[in-house]
Amino acid sequence: MITADDLIGQIRAYNPSTNAKSIREAYCFCRDMHEGQLRHSGELYYTHPVEVASLLAGQYLDDASIITALLHDTIEDTKASFADIERLFNREIAELVDGVTKLTNLQLSSTVTKQAENFRKLIMATSKDVRVTLVKLADRLHNMRTIRAMTPTKQEQKARETMDIYAPLAGRMGMHWLREELEDLSFQVLNPEGRQSIIRRFIKLQNETDDVVEKINADLLHEMAKANIAVEVYGRAKKPYSIWRKMQTKQLSFSRLSDIYGFRVIVENETDCYSALGLIHQRWHSVPGRFKDYISQPKSNGYRSIHTTVSGRNARRVEVQIRTKAMHQVAEKGAAATWSYRDGERVKNPFALDPSDWIASLTERFSSEGDHGEFLEAVKLELYTDQVFCFTPKGEVIKLPRGATPIDFAYAIHTRIGSACVSAKVDGIRVPLWTRLRNGQSVQIITAEGQTPPANWIDIAATGRAKTAIRRSLREADREKFINLGREFARVAFGNVNKKATDRALSTAAKHFGLPSAEELLARLGSAEIAAREVVSELYPDLKIRDVNEVDSARSVIGLGSDQKFDHADCCHPLPGERIVGITFRGQGVVVHTIDCNNLQHYEKQMDRWLDLHWRDGQHAATHPARIQITIRNGAGVMGRICTLIGDQSANIADMHFVDRKPDYFKLIIDLELRDVSQLHMVLTALEAENDVAEVCRHRDPDLGIDIASFNDE
């Protein structure tokens, strides 16, 4: 257990002028306020904020950040108030603690809504003081280090949230060590088999290659010494999750991955960076297309470095990062470098960037009354992206995420230009709007008066800004149609539980979803942004209770091991009542196919991976996915009647999208959630009997299952 003296000693090591009296008072206040509270592990609760404070002290942060860490749960979990903290300490610390505090009294039952509102509050507080996020990230890190004390359900929830939001947020703040640890801790919870598999592969590789890291370190030091360049070299194997992510994105097995080792070359100045690069490329062959200069074009979080991949010792590919000491500090500490102290003085790092500009852009685009789902999506898109730099015809630089299109470029300039975009020129050549932009390209947007964004732009756009603007435009253009369709969805969903979709009920549901009116809720229902069953569950949560005789969805398949989980194959969507077979994937679990699925031919020579499975007897929950393709007449009210027919069979519509639109007919694919195959037949029969339905059939797409075949090489 860390005592007050231990913490003060840790701070004094880098800040001799620290206010030890205030630190001690905060420590004692934290201990007294949390008296009698225990963590899930059985430890005294106050040990948690003390550990968080110690983490921040390890980053050499100021006294206010340390005190905030000690007090960060007092407003949320104890009788202490904002006024108490302001009186005992000061207003600055009270506002920091309030910024970290979650909104615990929200009258919202939706988990997504709560998550969005709490994260919005964090972003708003961070726009005023970035230290709020530094404390929150340290808080999340300690919670993840001690996550095993939580229930399995809670572990998965926290790990998923960390992987989706907090790990990329740490990366966006430039704190790469923190991002990597959060990702690895989440990976342990979400996919322990996959992580262990990679670790075993690493051990085997090290035994085969001896100590390749030390040998390459020595090679690099030798080359730099010959040129009289003062240098520090660090080498390491990449983290398990980093390897796993690369395997997924590149569709490669472990044995086919090349750059699993990374090296950092730390020099004195920028000139030496480029000199070191030349020496490395002279000594080893560079890999084409694997060179990035983030010194001349820094990342938005202040990160500067030269990245290159070379074919090193024994022809093994290795990634080398070259940077100065000042750049290295920012690469390690990120936003924390702005607030770091050494010998009692704030460190003045010329490369450290305050992320307030990025945060301010988010707060401008999303008011307190904005849409929760859109806000979270936009934030996630902003967090996850690597960047490309493109130029306007006037030479101005526009920063966009990798994979961005001219549509994103247009919306980045101005929403009005994005909505009016009709075509684009890249480096003077006209290109389709779905073209992926690359670094250094010059982009010219061509607009037309009266143009509005079509629906398929949502799939083309890569930025949250563009997607949000497109959705808003579509809702406004087709608002009346979506409201009518949403009203029909609501009527059917409420009717299935013997309730009526009254104006009062819809207004109440809208309030729970954080929407301004019942009309807006109906519009979201009609545009499939909100599912009707979610609205019913929001108002009548008791109706979600499963029948005691209903088969548990997680245990609906017989033939699996006690620790095995299964997923429905996307290619054939097996349903209870159909003959099924399972295919095992190392680190992935089991994928269940129908016995007649065409993709099973990929595994005919690997019969050891086949499992004989069958569905458990009894009534299954309506959670099994299925897909139908339907061609309907283009007429008023037809879509509503189709949805009613599906609802009459107690089937839930999970999603739908149009495949083809003609003046007379629409062809669309509808995703359903069903109990079993007999319910599917009931739906198909009911639709086939409808006069406005030209054709209806079950839809299967073998191409959706081909990607999994990449694991065959393992």
VMD Tcl script that draws the C-alpha trace (Angstrom):
set ca {
  {0.00 0.00 0.00}
  {1.32 3.45 -1.00}
  {1.50 5.82 1.99}
  {1.29 9.61 1.85}
  {5.06 9.81 2.47}
  {5.72 7.35 -0.36}
  {3.67 9.45 -2.79}
  {5.29 12.72 -1.69}
  {8.74 11.14 -2.05}
  {7.87 9.99 -5.58}
  {6.81 13.56 -6.52}
  {9.82 15.22 -4.88}
  {12.15 13.09 -7.00}
  {11.21 15.24 -10.03}
  {9.65 18.31 -8.37}
  {11.53 19.27 -5.18}
  {9.30 22.33 -4.74}
  {6.07 20.32 -4.53}
  {3.47 21.44 -1.99}
  {3.75 18.43 0.31}
  {1.16 19.84 2.73}
  {-1.57 19.95 0.03}
  {-0.68 16.45 -1.22}
  {-0.91 15.06 2.32}
  {-4.24 16.83 2.97}
  {-5.68 15.42 -0.27}
  {-4.43 11.94 0.68}
  {-6.08 12.12 4.13}
  {-9.32 13.60 2.69}
  {-9.50 10.79 0.14}
  {-8.92 8.14 2.82}
  {-11.53 9.62 5.19}
  {-14.20 10.10 2.50}
  {-13.85 6.53 1.21}
  {-13.73 5.01 4.70}
  {-15.69 1.76 4.83}
  {-15.79 1.38 1.03}
  {-14.24 -1.68 -0.56}
  {-13.26 -2.54 -4.15}
  {-14.44 -5.71 -5.89}
  {-11.12 -7.30 -4.91}
  {-11.80 -6.66 -1.20}
  {-9.12 -3.93 -0.94}
  {-9.86 -0.63 0.77}
  {-11.32 1.64 -1.89}
  {-9.01 4.60 -1.26}
  {-6.03 2.53 -2.47}
  {-7.41 2.97 -6.01}
  {-7.20 6.81 -6.21}
  {-3.79 6.63 -4.52}
  {-2.56 4.24 -7.24}
  {-3.96 6.57 -9.91}
  {-2.09 9.48 -8.34}
  {1.09 7.38 -8.33}
  {0.65 6.66 -12.05}
  {0.45 10.40 -12.78}
  {3.47 11.03 -10.59}
  {5.28 8.52 -12.79}
  {4.53 10.90 -15.68}
  {6.06 13.81 -13.69}
  {2.80 15.76 -13.59}
  {2.01 18.86 -11.52}
  {0.53 18.99 -8.02}
  {-2.98 19.89 -9.23}
  {-3.12 16.72 -11.39}
  {-1.92 14.54 -8.49}
  {-4.48 16.03 -6.07}
  {-7.24 15.62 -8.67}
  {-6.32 11.94 -9.00}
  {-6.57 11.49 -5.21}
  {-10.00 13.16 -5.13}
  {-11.41 11.98 -8.47}
  {-14.07 9.67 -6.98}
  {-15.05 11.76 -3.97}
  {-17.87 13.75 -5.62}
  {-19.19 10.66 -7.40}
  {-18.97 8.05 -4.61}
  {-18.92 9.92 -1.29}
  {-20.80 12.69 0.53}
  {-18.19 15.26 -0.54}
  {-19.42 18.05 -2.81}
  {-17.93 20.48 -5.31}
  {-18.19 23.22 -2.66}
  {-16.29 21.09 -0.12}
  {-13.37 20.55 -2.48}
  {-13.31 24.20 -3.53}
  {-13.28 25.26 0.15}
  {-10.57 22.81 1.24}
  {-8.33 23.16 -1.82}
  {-9.18 25.62 -4.61}
  {-11.56 26.16 -7.51}
  {-9.06 24.87 -10.10}
  {-8.91 21.46 -8.42}
  {-12.68 21.40 -7.81}
  {-13.33 21.96 -11.53}
  {-10.80 19.26 -12.49}
  {-12.42 16.75 -10.12}
  {-15.88 17.66 -11.45}
  {-14.63 17.15 -15.01}
  {-13.51 13.59 -14.20}
  {-16.75 12.79 -12.31}
  {-19.30 10.71 -14.23}
  {-22.92 11.80 -14.62}
  {-24.37 9.28 -12.19}
  {-27.83 10.80 -11.87}
  {-28.81 10.70 -15.52}
  {-32.43 9.67 -16.07}
  {-31.45 7.51 -18.99}
  {-31.82 3.77 -19.23}
  {-29.95 3.33 -22.50}
  {-26.34 2.22 -21.94}
  {-25.20 3.88 -25.17}
  {-26.89 7.12 -24.18}
  {-25.27 7.11 -20.76}
  {-21.88 6.31 -22.26}
  {-22.24 9.10 -24.83}
  {-23.33 11.67 -22.25}
  {-20.51 10.80 -19.86}
  {-17.97 10.90 -22.65}
  {-19.43 14.20 -23.92}
  {-18.96 15.64 -20.41}
  {-15.36 14.42 -20.37}
  {-14.68 16.00 -23.77}
  {-16.25 19.32 -22.69}
  {-14.15 19.38 -19.51}
  {-11.02 18.46 -21.48}
  {-11.61 21.39 -23.84}
  {-11.07 23.62 -20.79}
  {-8.19 21.62 -19.26}
  {-6.46 18.62 -20.83}
  {-5.44 17.32 -17.38}
  {-9.00 16.00 -16.96}
  {-8.32 13.38 -19.64}
  {-4.87 12.56 -18.23}
  {-6.47 11.73 -14.86}
  {-9.29 9.77 -16.53}
  {-6.85 7.69 -18.57}
  {-4.77 6.87 -15.49}
  {-8.01 5.94 -13.68}
  {-9.00 3.60 -16.52}
  {-5.49 2.05 -16.61}
  {-5.60 1.07 -12.93}
  {-9.15 -0.24 -13.30}
  {-8.02 -2.42 -16.20}
  {-5.00 -3.68 -14.24}
  {-7.37 -4.88 -11.51}
  {-10.27 -5.95 -13.78}
  {-10.10 -9.64 -12.82}
  {-11.94 -8.86 -9.59}
  {-15.08 -7.90 -11.58}
  {-17.78 -10.25 -12.85}
  {-17.18 -11.71 -16.36}
  {-20.00 -9.60 -17.82}
  {-18.57 -6.42 -16.30}
  {-15.07 -7.36 -17.45}
  {-16.22 -7.71 -21.05}
  {-18.18 -4.44 -20.90}
  {-15.24 -2.46 -19.48}
  {-12.73 -4.09 -21.83}
  {-14.89 -3.34 -24.87}
  {-15.34 0.29 -23.79}
  {-11.59 0.60 -23.20}
  {-10.75 -0.86 -26.60}
  {-13.33 1.30 -28.40}
  {-12.75 4.64 -26.68}
  {-10.05 4.96 -24.03}
  {-7.17 3.18 -25.79}
  {-7.57 5.21 -29.01}
  {-8.08 8.36 -26.89}
  {-4.69 7.70 -25.27}
  {-3.23 7.35 -28.76}
  {-4.87 10.60 -29.87}
  {-3.27 12.26 -26.83}
  {0.09 10.92 -28.02}
  {0.50 8.58 -25.00}
  {1.44 5.47 -26.97}
  {2.76 3.43 -24.02}
  {-0.60 3.88 -22.31}
  {-2.56 3.01 -25.46}
  {-0.55 -0.20 -25.91}
  {-1.06 -1.31 -22.30}
  {-4.81 -0.56 -22.39}
  {-5.14 -2.50 -25.65}
  {-3.20 -5.45 -24.25}
  {-5.22 -5.55 -21.01}
  {-8.48 -5.40 -22.99}
  {-7.20 -8.07 -25.36}
  {-6.59 -10.39 -22.39}
  {-10.27 -10.13 -21.49}
  {-11.87 -10.10 -24.94}
  {-9.74 -12.78 -26.60}
  {-7.49 -14.61 -24.12}
  {-7.03 -17.57 -26.50}
  {-5.83 -15.32 -29.31}
  {-3.37 -13.54 -27.02}
  {-1.95 -16.78 -25.63}
  {-1.59 -18.14 -29.16}
  {0.53 -15.15 -30.20}
  {2.67 -15.34 -27.05}
  {3.35 -19.04 -27.73}
  {4.35 -18.17 -31.31}
  {6.72 -15.49 -29.98}
  {8.40 -17.93 -27.60}
  {8.84 -20.45 -30.40}
  {10.25 -17.75 -32.73}
  {12.74 -16.58 -30.09}
  {13.98 -20.12 -29.60}
  {14.51 -20.46 -33.35}
  {16.21 -17.07 -33.97}
  {18.16 -16.80 -30.72}
  {18.30 -13.21 -29.40}
  {17.74 -11.34 -32.68}
  {16.82 -8.05 -30.90}
  {20.23 -7.75 -29.18}
  {22.04 -8.60 -32.41}
  {20.21 -5.93 -34.45}
  {20.74 -3.42 -31.62}
  {24.47 -4.06 -31.85}
  {24.39 -3.72 -35.65}
  {22.66 -0.32 -35.43}
  {25.04 0.98 -32.75}
  {28.04 -0.15 -34.82}
  {26.84 1.69 -37.96}
  {26.14 4.91 -36.03}
  {29.49 4.76 -34.23}
  {31.35 4.57 -37.55}
  {29.73 7.87 -38.56}
  {30.35 9.46 -35.11}
  {26.61 9.92 -34.44}
  {25.69 9.92 -30.75}
  {22.75 7.56 -30.49}
  {20.61 5.46 -28.14}
  {19.00 2.31 -29.56}
  {16.04 0.41 -28.10}
  {14.60 -2.76 -29.61}
  {11.60 -4.88 -28.66}
  {9.05 -7.30 -29.98}
  {5.70 -5.70 -30.71}
  {2.76 -6.16 -28.33}
  {0.43 -9.16 -28.82}
  {-2.56 -6.99 -29.71}
  {-0.52 -5.03 -32.27}
  {0.39 -8.33 -33.92}
  {-3.19 -9.58 -33.76}
  {-4.55 -6.37 -35.31}
  {-2.04 -6.62 -38.15}
  {-3.02 -10.25 -38.73}
  {-6.66 -9.22 -39.00}
  {-6.22 -6.16 -41.22}
  {-3.72 -7.77 -43.59}
  {-5.38 -11.21 -43.51}
  {-2.06 -12.91 -42.74}
  {-1.13 -15.75 -40.43}
  {1.60 -15.23 -37.81}
  {4.18 -17.10 -39.84}
  {3.69 -14.75 -42.78}
  {4.06 -11.54 -40.75}
  {7.33 -9.77 -41.27}
  {7.89 -6.70 -39.10}
  {7.15 -8.06 -35.62}
  {10.22 -6.36 -34.13}
  {10.51 -2.60 -33.67}
  {13.61 -0.45 -33.00}
  {13.99 3.15 -31.90}
  {17.05 5.19 -32.76}
  {17.31 8.32 -30.55}
  {19.74 11.03 -31.79}
  {20.64 14.59 -30.79}
  {19.11 16.70 -33.59}
  {17.03 16.61 -36.79}
  {20.12 16.55 -39.03}
  {21.27 13.36 -37.33}
  {17.82 11.84 -37.94}
  {18.27 12.03 -41.69}
  {21.95 11.02 -41.47}
  {20.97 7.92 -39.47}
  {18.28 7.11 -42.04}
  {20.87 7.21 -44.84}
  {23.23 4.92 -42.93}
  {20.46 2.40 -42.23}
  {19.38 2.32 -45.87}
  {23.01 1.87 -46.95}
  {23.51 -1.02 -44.54}
  {20.19 -2.82 -45.20}
  {17.69 -2.93 -48.08}
  {14.67 -0.72 -47.48}
  {11.19 -2.15 -48.08}
  {9.34 -0.18 -50.78}
  {6.26 1.69 -49.62}
  {7.18 1.40 -45.93}
  {8.79 4.83 -45.40}
  {7.02 7.67 -43.54}
  {8.45 11.05 -42.60}
  {6.51 12.42 -39.63}
  {9.20 15.03 -38.95}
  {8.39 17.12 -42.02}
  {4.67 16.30 -41.66}
  {3.94 15.71 -37.93}
  {0.82 13.88 -36.79}
  {-2.00 15.94 -35.30}
  {-1.07 14.82 -31.76}
  {2.46 16.25 -32.12}
  {4.13 12.95 -32.93}
  {7.37 13.36 -34.93}
  {9.57 10.56 -36.16}
  {10.93 8.88 -39.27}
  {9.58 5.36 -39.88}
  {11.24 2.91 -42.20}
  {11.16 -0.85 -42.64}
  {14.30 -2.69 -43.72}
  {15.28 -6.26 -44.44}
  {17.66 -6.76 -41.50}
  {19.69 -9.62 -40.10}
  {18.80 -13.04 -41.56}
  {16.50 -11.25 -44.05}
  {13.99 -10.57 -41.26}
  {12.01 -7.37 -41.71}
  {12.23 -4.87 -38.88}
  {10.67 -1.45 -38.36}
  {13.01 1.37 -37.32}
  {11.85 4.69 -35.83}
  {14.33 7.57 -35.83}
  {13.76 10.69 -33.67}
  {15.46 13.24 -31.41}
  {15.30 13.15 -27.60}
  {12.73 15.95 -27.55}
  {10.60 14.12 -30.13}
  {10.96 10.92 -28.11}
  {9.61 12.59 -24.98}
  {6.48 13.68 -26.87}
  {6.16 10.24 -28.47}
  {6.20 8.65 -25.00}
  {4.27 11.19 -22.94}
  {2.13 12.92 -25.57}
  {-0.15 15.55 -24.06}
  {1.37 14.81 -20.64}
  {4.65 16.32 -21.88}
  {2.99 19.75 -21.76}
  {2.44 19.39 -17.99}
  {5.56 17.45 -17.03}
  {7.89 18.81 -14.33}
  {11.57 18.14 -13.82}
  {13.64 19.60 -10.98}
  {10.70 21.74 -9.96}
  {10.27 23.43 -13.37}
  {7.78 22.81 -16.17}
  {9.47 21.09 -19.09}
  {9.43 23.31 -22.18}
  {9.19 20.90 -25.09}
  {8.82 22.68 -28.46}
  {7.08 19.67 -30.02}
  {4.45 19.10 -27.33}
  {0.96 19.93 -28.61}
  {-2.15 20.73 -26.64}
  {-5.01 18.64 -28.14}
  {-7.50 21.40 -27.33}
  {-7.90 22.34 -31.03}
  {-9.13 18.85 -31.93}
  {-11.38 18.73 -28.86}
  {-12.76 22.19 -29.61}
  {-13.77 21.05 -33.11}
  {-15.79 18.21 -31.56}
  {-17.53 20.47 -29.07}
  {-18.43 22.90 -31.85}
  {-20.02 20.20 -34.02}
  {-22.03 18.59 -31.23}
  {-24.10 20.66 -28.85}
  {-25.47 19.32 -25.59}
  {-28.70 18.45 -27.40}
  {-27.03 16.50 -30.18}
  {-27.52 12.86 -31.08}
  {-25.75 10.43 -28.76}
  {-25.06 7.72 -31.30}
  {-23.70 10.17 -33.86}
  {-21.51 11.80 -31.22}
  {-19.95 8.49 -30.17}
  {-19.47 7.42 -33.79}
  {-17.81 10.72 -34.69}
  {-15.50 10.55 -31.68}
  {-14.51 6.96 -32.43}
  {-13.78 7.84 -36.07}
  {-11.65 10.78 -34.94}
  {-9.78 8.62 -32.43}
  {-8.96 5.66 -34.61}
  {-7.60 7.35 -37.66}
  {-4.13 7.69 -39.04}
  {-3.83 10.77 -41.25}
  {-3.13 11.83 -44.79}
  {-2.30 15.39 -45.84}
  {-3.94 16.81 -48.94}
  {-3.83 20.26 -50.50}
  {-6.45 22.67 -51.75}
  {-5.83 24.37 -55.14}
  {-4.52 27.38 -53.12}
  {-1.95 25.22 -51.32}
  {-3.67 24.98 -47.93}
  {-3.15 21.67 -46.07}
  {-6.24 19.63 -45.14}
  {-5.69 16.79 -42.65}
  {-7.92 13.76 -43.17}
  {-8.04 10.19 -41.84}
  {-6.47 7.45 -43.92}
  {-9.09 6.08 -46.30}
  {-10.77 9.48 -46.72}
  {-12.44 10.42 -50.01}
  {-13.06 13.71 -51.86}
  {-16.43 13.79 -50.03}
  {-14.59 13.98 -46.69}
  {-12.28 16.62 -48.16}
  {-15.27 18.74 -49.24}
  {-16.97 18.52 -45.83}
  {-13.66 19.32 -44.10}
  {-13.62 22.65 -45.95}
  {-17.27 23.50 -45.20}
  {-20.55 21.63 -44.79}
  {-22.14 23.69 -47.58}
  {-19.36 22.69 -50.02}
  {-19.68 19.04 -49.02}
  {-23.43 18.94 -49.59}
  {-23.12 20.68 -52.97}
  {-20.26 18.45 -54.20}
  {-20.87 16.72 -57.55}
  {-17.37 15.65 -58.58}
  {-13.70 16.14 -57.81}
  {-10.30 16.47 -59.45}
  {-7.22 14.91 -57.85}
  {-3.92 16.26 -59.20}
  {-5.90 17.78 -62.07}
  {-7.58 14.51 -63.13}
  {-11.31 13.94 -62.61}
  {-11.88 10.94 -60.30}
  {-14.91 9.16 -58.79}
  {-16.03 10.43 -55.40}
  {-15.22 7.09 -53.77}
  {-11.50 7.45 -54.60}
  {-9.26 7.02 -51.53}
  {-6.96 10.02 -51.12}
  {-3.20 9.69 -50.61}
  {-0.58 11.89 -48.99}
  {0.45 14.98 -50.93}
  {-2.39 14.98 -53.46}
  {-4.04 18.22 -54.56}
  {-7.84 18.06 -54.50}
  {-10.32 20.35 -56.24}
  {-14.03 20.06 -55.40}
  {-16.62 20.83 -58.08}
  {-20.02 21.92 -56.77}
  {-23.46 22.50 -58.28}
  {-26.35 24.57 -56.99}
  {-29.27 22.50 -55.71}
  {-27.20 19.34 -55.19}
  {-27.99 17.26 -52.10}
  {-26.01 14.27 -50.78}
  {-27.39 10.83 -51.81}
  {-27.80 8.04 -49.22}
  {-24.85 5.93 -50.47}
  {-22.44 8.71 -49.46}
  {-22.66 7.48 -45.86}
  {-20.86 4.29 -46.90}
  {-18.27 6.25 -48.89}
  {-17.42 8.89 -46.27}
  {-14.77 8.09 -43.64}
  {-15.01 11.04 -41.22}
  {-17.55 11.58 -38.49}
  {-18.02 15.15 -39.68}
  {-19.07 14.07 -43.18}
  {-21.28 11.18 -42.00}
  {-23.10 13.41 -39.52}
  {-23.76 16.12 -42.11}
  {-24.98 13.56 -44.67}
  {-27.37 11.93 -42.19}
  {-28.74 15.30 -41.17}
  {-29.35 16.23 -44.80}
  {-31.05 12.90 -45.56}
  {-33.30 13.18 -42.53}
  {-34.40 16.64 -43.56}
  {-35.02 15.62 -47.20}
  {-37.01 12.46 -46.45}
  {-38.30 13.42 -43.04}
  {-42.02 12.99 -43.80}
  {-41.50 9.56 -45.39}
  {-39.35 8.38 -42.46}
  {-41.88 9.62 -39.90}
  {-44.71 7.65 -41.55}
  {-42.57 4.54 -41.84}
  {-41.38 4.94 -38.25}
  {-44.97 5.26 -37.05}
  {-45.77 1.92 -38.69}
  {-42.68 0.30 -37.13}
  {-43.72 1.61 -33.73}
  {-47.33 0.41 -34.12}
  {-46.21 -3.13 -34.95}
  {-43.55 -3.27 -32.21}
  {-45.92 -2.00 -29.52}
  {-48.68 -4.30 -30.78}
  {-46.42 -7.34 -30.34}
  {-46.37 -6.70 -26.58}
  {-50.06 -5.70 -26.41}
  {-49.30 -2.02 -26.03}
  {-50.27 1.04 -28.07}
  {-47.84 3.52 -29.57}
  {-49.59 6.59 -28.14}
  {-48.22 10.12 -28.54}
  {-47.49 10.18 -24.84}
  {-45.57 6.89 -24.99}
  {-43.54 8.06 -27.98}
  {-42.77 11.42 -26.34}
  {-41.57 9.63 -23.21}
  {-39.38 7.29 -25.27}
  {-37.92 10.25 -27.16}
  {-36.95 11.86 -23.86}
  {-35.21 8.63 -22.77}
  {-33.22 8.60 -26.01}
  {-32.24 12.24 -25.58}
  {-34.27 13.35 -28.61}
  {-36.25 16.60 -28.71}
  {-39.64 15.20 -29.83}
  {-41.70 12.14 -30.73}
  {-41.48 13.15 -34.40}
  {-37.70 12.98 -34.26}
  {-37.93 9.52 -32.68}
  {-40.27 8.35 -35.46}
  {-37.90 9.76 -38.08}
  {-35.03 7.79 -36.54}
  {-37.18 4.65 -36.50}
  {-38.09 5.11 -40.15}
  {-34.46 5.64 -41.18}
  {-33.43 2.49 -39.24}
  {-31.13 4.46 -36.92}
  {-33.10 3.18 -33.92}
  {-34.76 -0.25 -33.75}
  {-38.41 -0.39 -32.71}
  {-37.67 -3.12 -30.17}
  {-35.22 -0.74 -28.44}
  {-38.04 1.77 -27.99}
  {-40.32 -0.87 -26.48}
  {-37.54 -2.10 -24.20}
  {-36.85 1.46 -23.10}
  {-40.44 1.98 -21.92}
  {-41.21 -1.57 -20.75}
  {-37.94 -3.13 -19.56}
  {-39.80 -5.90 -17.73}
  {-40.97 -7.25 -21.06}
  {-37.37 -8.13 -21.89}
  {-37.38 -10.85 -19.22}
  {-36.87 -14.19 -20.91}
  {-39.38 -16.97 -20.51}
  {-38.09 -19.53 -17.99}
  {-38.49 -22.31 -20.57}
  {-36.64 -20.40 -23.27}
  {-33.26 -21.75 -24.39}
  {-30.35 -19.58 -23.33}
  {-28.85 -18.02 -26.50}
  {-25.28 -18.58 -25.29}
  {-26.01 -22.32 -24.74}
  {-28.27 -22.99 -27.71}
  {-25.77 -25.31 -29.46}
  {-24.89 -28.81 -28.18}
  {-21.48 -30.28 -28.94}
  {-19.23 -27.42 -27.83}
  {-16.65 -27.58 -25.06}
  {-17.42 -25.83 -21.77}
  {-15.04 -22.97 -22.66}
  {-15.99 -22.68 -26.32}
  {-18.09 -19.90 -27.78}
  {-19.77 -19.88 -31.17}
  {-20.69 -17.38 -33.86}
  {-23.22 -17.69 -36.67}
  {-21.56 -17.87 -40.09}
  {-22.32 -14.72 -42.08}
  {-22.48 -16.67 -45.31}
  {-25.39 -18.99 -44.45}
  {-26.98 -17.69 -41.19}
  {-27.90 -21.07 -39.61}
  {-31.17 -21.23 -37.66}
  {-32.45 -23.64 -34.99}
  {-34.14 -26.55 -36.74}
  {-31.44 -26.80 -39.46}
  {-28.61 -29.32 -39.56}
  {-25.37 -27.60 -38.58}
  {-21.64 -28.19 -38.36}
  {-18.95 -26.21 -36.54}
  {-15.52 -25.13 -37.83}
  {-12.91 -24.33 -35.18}
  {-10.56 -21.36 -35.45}
  {-7.54 -21.06 -33.22}
  {-8.02 -18.11 -30.91}
  {-11.41 -17.42 -32.50}
  {-13.78 -20.07 -31.17}
  {-16.26 -21.94 -33.37}
  {-18.16 -20.70 -36.44}
  {-21.45 -22.53 -37.05}
  {-22.55 -23.28 -40.66}
  {-25.54 -25.02 -42.16}
  {-24.63 -28.47 -43.45}
  {-25.25 -27.37 -47.06}
  {-23.15 -24.18 -46.89}
  {-20.90 -23.81 -49.96}
  {-18.04 -22.40 -47.86}
  {-17.53 -25.75 -46.12}
  {-15.60 -26.91 -49.19}
  {-12.68 -24.74 -47.99}
  {-12.19 -27.07 -45.05}
  {-12.66 -30.50 -46.72}
  {-8.97 -31.33 -46.20}
  {-9.01 -30.23 -42.56}
  {-11.55 -32.58 -40.99}
  {-9.88 -32.24 -37.57}
  {-11.40 -28.76 -37.40}
  {-14.99 -30.02 -37.91}
  {-17.39 -30.37 -34.98}
  {-20.64 -32.32 -35.09}
  {-23.18 -29.93 -33.59}
  {-26.92 -29.71 -33.18}
  {-29.39 -27.25 -31.71}
  {-30.69 -27.66 -28.16}
  {-34.36 -28.69 -27.87}
  {-36.87 -26.11 -26.68}
  {-38.04 -22.63 -27.65}
  {-35.15 -20.44 -28.70}
  {-34.89 -16.70 -28.17}
  {-35.57 -14.52 -31.20}
  {-31.91 -13.56 -31.53}
  {-30.73 -15.69 -34.46}
  {-29.94 -13.68 -37.61}
  {-31.43 -14.48 -41.01}
  {-31.62 -12.56 -44.26}
  {-34.30 -12.39 -46.93}
  {-34.37 -10.74 -50.35}
  {-37.66 -9.26 -51.47}
  {-38.91 -7.42 -54.56}
  {-41.94 -5.20 -53.88}
  {-44.13 -2.81 -55.86}
  {-43.20 0.85 -55.59}
  {-46.39 2.29 -54.16}
  {-47.76 4.26 -51.23}
  {-48.07 2.21 -48.05}
  {-46.48 -0.95 -49.51}
  {-43.40 -0.79 -47.28}
  {-45.59 -0.32 -44.22}
  {-47.70 -3.37 -45.09}
  {-44.56 -5.48 -45.63}
  {-43.22 -4.50 -42.22}
  {-46.62 -5.24 -40.66}
  {-46.68 -8.72 -42.23}
  {-43.24 -9.46 -40.83}
  {-44.26 -8.15 -37.42}
  {-47.42 -10.24 -37.46}
  {-45.18 -13.33 -37.50}
  {-43.42 -12.03 -34.33}
  {-40.24 -11.46 -36.33}
  {-38.03 -8.47 -35.67}
  {-36.48 -6.37 -38.43}
  {-32.83 -5.70 -37.49}
  {-31.79 -3.87 -40.66}
  {-32.72 -3.29 -44.28}
  {-31.09 -1.80 -47.34}
  {-32.13 -1.28 -50.94}
  {-30.32 -3.29 -53.62}
  {-32.08 -1.83 -56.63}
  {-34.61 0.94 -57.24}
  {-36.78 1.04 -60.34}
  {-39.78 3.25 -61.14}
  {-42.13 0.29 -60.61}
  {-40.32 -2.01 -58.18}
  {-37.86 -1.94 -55.28}
  {-35.51 -4.79 -54.45}
  {-34.23 -4.85 -50.89}
  {-32.50 -7.13 -48.38}
  {-34.00 -7.36 -44.90}
  {-32.10 -8.67 -41.86}
  {-34.36 -10.46 -39.38}
  {-33.96 -11.81 -35.85}
  {-35.79 -15.14 -35.55}
  {-36.43 -18.04 -33.19}
  {-35.95 -20.85 -35.69}
  {-36.27 -21.97 -39.29}
  {-40.04 -22.57 -38.97}
  {-40.53 -18.91 -38.14}
  {-38.54 -18.02 -41.25}
  {-40.87 -20.18 -43.36}
  {-43.89 -18.45 -41.79}
  {-42.46 -15.06 -42.73}
  {-41.69 -16.15 -46.30}
  {-45.17 -17.66 -46.73}
  {-46.92 -14.54 -45.44}
  {-44.90 -12.30 -47.75}
  {-45.35 -14.56 -50.77}
  {-49.14 -14.31 -50.35}
  {-49.05 -10.50 -50.51}
  {-50.13 -9.01 -53.88}
  {-47.49 -6.27 -53.77}
  {-44.64 -8.77 -53.41}
  {-43.20 -9.90 -56.74}
  {-40.55 -12.23 -55.34}
  {-39.23 -13.24 -51.91}
  {-36.55 -15.74 -50.91}
  {-33.94 -16.47 -48.29}
  {-30.72 -14.60 -49.06}
  {-27.30 -16.17 -48.66}
  {-23.98 -14.68 -49.73}
  {-21.01 -17.11 -49.85}
  {-18.58 -14.21 -50.34}
  {-19.22 -13.05 -46.78}
  {-17.54 -16.15 -45.44}
  {-14.46 -16.21 -47.66}
  {-12.33 -13.98 -45.41}
  {-12.19 -16.61 -42.71}
  {-10.41 -18.93 -45.07}
  {-7.24 -16.89 -44.50}
  {-6.84 -18.70 -41.21}
  {-6.36 -21.96 -43.05}
  {-2.68 -21.25 -43.37}
  {-2.15 -21.31 -39.63}
}
mol new
graphics top color blue
foreach p $ca { graphics top sphere $p radius 0.5 }
foreach p [lrange $ca 0 end-1] q [lrange $ca 1 end] { graphics top cylinder $p $q radius 0.2 }
display resetview
